Amino acid sequence: MEFDLADHHRLLRDTVREFAHQEIGPVAEELDRTKAFPYEIVRGLGELGLMGIPFPEEYGGGGGDSIAYALAVEELARVDSSVAITVCAHTTLGTEPIYLFGSEEQKREWLPRLCSGERLGAFGLTEPEAGSDAGNTQTRAALDAGEWVINGSKQFITNAGTDISGVVVITAVTSAGAGTRGEREISNLLVPHGTPGYEPGEPYRKMGWNASDTRPLSFSDCRVPAENLVGQRGAGLRQFLHVLDIGRIGVAAMGVGLAQGALDQALAYAKERRAFGRPISQFQTIQSKLAAMSVEVEATRLLVYKAAWLKDRERNFTLTAAQAKLKSGRLAVRAADEAVQIHGGYGYIEEYPVCRFYRDAKVLTIGEGTDEVQEMVIARALGA
Ligand SMILES: Cc1cc2nc3c(=O)[nH]c(=O)nc-3n(C[C@H](O)[C@H](O)[C@H](O)COP(=O)(O)OP(=O)(O)OC[C@H]3O[C@@H](n4cnc5c(N)ncnc54)[C@H](O)[C@@H]3O)c2cc1C
């Protein structure tokens, strides 16, 4: 068993850490407050090769593995979750299905632009009637004169409404008849931004992740070429379940990063803030909170790396990714809560990053499969 990071992993981690510290940290509060999408930061991440870490170099990707990706995401979320989710939704949700299941033409057309960060990818799975129950997709696509005609709507979709949004991969029912639940055929389709009949709606007013882009999407007689089918017709359910498994590693890394960031902030503050004539870091109850946070962060980090490690060895990682996602979401919420507590009243004031971390943490128990869904995935993998 090897716990040391390889040199190239350490280099990548340090590069992202420095970028996050220098380029994201100073503007994170303002981006959050003004709900401004971080275009400049995405451009910088693209220049550093961080918008396509796990994809082969021949398509413009970074040629990295899942450990590299998890390390990068963790360092971003340690400073700002809006940037981290923008990268995650783009990489593992938006770009991954094209890489894994797309035709050679689709890969050649989209991957270089996505991996460079020139364009953003999005994944449109969730619908008003299909969240946890994602197979209940109501959006329909019918073939007509060599084109798919798409009608329906999606909700809570990340990265689909920015100035640089390039493409959304959506799930749609492609069987001809009404179809009962068991026999419905679900497929994935590529819909380029700007296609007539495809309209991203107004951004949501969210609790957190304020500088990331989240919108409903509507499709009204939206026509895309028949070749925009991703992989096999009817394979959509299997495809998106696999994509979600992979995405969980990234979102779990976000939880670890947020919790580590909360610990960083809380420790620094506790050493500065004085009460009863001494730094509050010298009080045992504060030390106990810091110690508990550090134990949980480290344990969860190992679980995330294990999920990434299993994936990189092409072993089954469904169970471990769900365990990591469940544990890290809960950790993020708890760590942010403790960090605010250690800040006292200042933790409730927006100038202090822990205030933003507190708001950003909650969605980690909801997005990419709720905690309850992770428990179902885990129990199923255990054979329950
Ligand atoms: C900021 C944000 C960004 C997002 N980005 C994307 C994106 O880019 N692409 C995308 O497709 N989706 C995205 N989502 C959607 C997200 O994945 C869903 O919100 C999530 O899967 C939950 O679905 P739901 O909101 O419909 O909740 P529901 O499925 O309605 O769940 C409501 C509650 O019921 C529980 N529940 C449901 N079924 C069961 C069950 N069988 N057993 C026990 N409990 C159950 C849930 O756990 C939850 O507590 C995003 C969401 C948010 C908030």
PDBQT file of the ligand as one rigid body, heavy atoms in Angstrom, charges set to zero:
ROOT
HETATM    1  C1  LIG A 401     -27.320  23.639  -7.337  1.00  0.00    +0.000 C 
HETATM    2  C2  LIG A 401     -27.737  22.371  -8.039  1.00  0.00    +0.000 A 
HETATM    3  C3  LIG A 401     -27.073  21.974  -9.185  1.00  0.00    +0.000 A 
HETATM    4  C4  LIG A 401     -27.495  20.824  -9.875  1.00  0.00    +0.000 A 
HETATM    5  N1  LIG A 401     -26.889  20.490 -11.076  1.00  0.00    +0.000 NA
HETATM    6  C5  LIG A 401     -27.410  19.473 -11.817  1.00  0.00    +0.000 A 
HETATM    7  C6  LIG A 401     -26.911  19.207 -13.141  1.00  0.00    +0.000 A 
HETATM    8  O1  LIG A 401     -25.972  19.836 -13.622  1.00  0.00    +0.000 OA
HETATM    9  N2  LIG A 401     -27.524  18.226 -13.872  1.00  0.00    +0.000 N 
HETATM   10  C7  LIG A 401     -28.567  17.505 -13.396  1.00  0.00    +0.000 A 
HETATM   11  O2  LIG A 401     -29.083  16.661 -14.107  1.00  0.00    +0.000 OA
HETATM   12  N3  LIG A 401     -29.052  17.726 -12.129  1.00  0.00    +0.000 NA
HETATM   13  C8  LIG A 401     -28.505  18.692 -11.354  1.00  0.00    +0.000 A 
HETATM   14  N4  LIG A 401     -29.005  18.934 -10.084  1.00  0.00    +0.000 N 
HETATM   15  C9  LIG A 401     -30.136  18.156  -9.609  1.00  0.00    +0.000 C 
HETATM   16  C10 LIG A 401     -29.811  17.211  -8.452  1.00  0.00    +0.000 C 
HETATM   17  O3  LIG A 401     -29.041  16.138  -8.903  1.00  0.00    +0.000 OA
HETATM   18  C11 LIG A 401     -31.162  16.793  -7.862  1.00  0.00    +0.000 C 
HETATM   19  O4  LIG A 401     -31.679  17.915  -7.170  1.00  0.00    +0.000 OA
HETATM   20  C12 LIG A 401     -31.057  15.612  -6.927  1.00  0.00    +0.000 C 
HETATM   21  O5  LIG A 401     -30.722  14.449  -7.637  1.00  0.00    +0.000 OA
HETATM   22  C13 LIG A 401     -32.357  15.361  -6.151  1.00  0.00    +0.000 C 
HETATM   23  O6  LIG A 401     -33.455  15.347  -6.979  1.00  0.00    +0.000 OA
HETATM   24  P1  LIG A 401     -34.767  16.231  -6.581  1.00  0.00    +0.000 P 
HETATM   25  O7  LIG A 401     -34.259  17.611  -6.346  1.00  0.00    +0.000 OA
HETATM   26  O8  LIG A 401     -35.783  16.060  -7.636  1.00  0.00    +0.000 OA
HETATM   27  O9  LIG A 401     -35.248  15.645  -5.235  1.00  0.00    +0.000 OA
HETATM   28  P2  LIG A 401     -36.278  14.422  -5.039  1.00  0.00    +0.000 P 
HETATM   29  O10 LIG A 401     -35.844  13.273  -5.865  1.00  0.00    +0.000 OA
HETATM   30  O11 LIG A 401     -37.663  14.923  -5.210  1.00  0.00    +0.000 OA
HETATM   31  O12 LIG A 401     -36.055  14.068  -3.516  1.00  0.00    +0.000 OA
HETATM   32  C14 LIG A 401     -36.732  14.713  -2.448  1.00  0.00    +0.000 C 
HETATM   33  C15 LIG A 401     -36.381  13.955  -1.155  1.00  0.00    +0.000 C 
HETATM   34  O13 LIG A 401     -36.911  12.627  -1.236  1.00  0.00    +0.000 OA
HETATM   35  C16 LIG A 401     -35.881  11.701  -1.031  1.00  0.00    +0.000 C 
HETATM   36  N5  LIG A 401     -36.141  10.483  -1.792  1.00  0.00    +0.000 N 
HETATM   37  C17 LIG A 401     -36.469  10.383  -3.100  1.00  0.00    +0.000 A 
HETATM   38  N6  LIG A 401     -36.602   9.099  -3.439  1.00  0.00    +0.000 NA
HETATM   39  C18 LIG A 401     -36.324   8.369  -2.334  1.00  0.00    +0.000 A 
HETATM   40  C19 LIG A 401     -36.296   6.973  -2.039  1.00  0.00    +0.000 A 
HETATM   41  N7  LIG A 401     -36.543   6.043  -2.973  1.00  0.00    +0.000 N 
HETATM   42  N8  LIG A 401     -35.986   6.587  -0.774  1.00  0.00    +0.000 NA
HETATM   43  C20 LIG A 401     -35.721   7.499   0.180  1.00  0.00    +0.000 A 
HETATM   44  N9  LIG A 401     -35.736   8.837  -0.037  1.00  0.00    +0.000 NA
HETATM   45  C21 LIG A 401     -36.042   9.256  -1.281  1.00  0.00    +0.000 A 
HETATM   46  C22 LIG A 401     -34.612  12.402  -1.476  1.00  0.00    +0.000 C 
HETATM   47  O14 LIG A 401     -33.450  11.801  -0.944  1.00  0.00    +0.000 OA
HETATM   48  C23 LIG A 401     -34.871  13.797  -0.951  1.00  0.00    +0.000 C 
HETATM   49  O15 LIG A 401     -34.553  13.857   0.402  1.00  0.00    +0.000 OA
HETATM   50  C24 LIG A 401     -28.558  20.056  -9.363  1.00  0.00    +0.000 A 
HETATM   51  C25 LIG A 401     -29.178  20.441  -8.165  1.00  0.00    +0.000 A 
HETATM   52  C26 LIG A 401     -28.797  21.580  -7.522  1.00  0.00    +0.000 A 
HETATM   53  C27 LIG A 401     -29.529  21.990  -6.269  1.00  0.00    +0.000 C 
ENDROOT
TORSDOF 0
